[in-house]
Amino acid sequence: MLQGLMADRAWDVPAAGGSILDQWPDIAAALSPKLASHVTAVAFHAETGQLDLRPDSPAYATQLRLISSRIVAAANDAVGT
């Protein structure tokens, strides 16, 4: 959904990938209490650093676009850079 959301981040990508997917519910809840129940992290592409998120409605897809920079910052805080 949000292609390139995590691209160009200075993470240890293989370690960050599993960590991001595992920690997504906590990352999402820190951003918005309802976000974790409406958006699922479905894949992390190690070669590009891309995190694929699947919202359950168009409204949550819009919200993801609006808070994409906050998602990146929260993910960086959660897994480290």
Steps between C-alpha positions, in 0.01 A plus 500: 500500500758756600781415266836621609378600846809359663738542206832671555508431875832407654379178662660162519232391256466124560476551875274800467259318268394238751505753777280747312239236417505364855479845654244652262205469745694695763631756248149556363342525844753764601391711201127451542314262731277366219767478230626154593154348466447653154844474336711187464872487418514231233859503374839656540724496192859483619648593163318835490410564863133522399227424753168391349195593703143385432221727626152354534325800347561799274477727803795325665693504171462878502606519863814300418593744226447794734714358782768323296782714644378421853495128413861516382607684817315255727649201318849649532443551873374144540776314318783750512699638214 
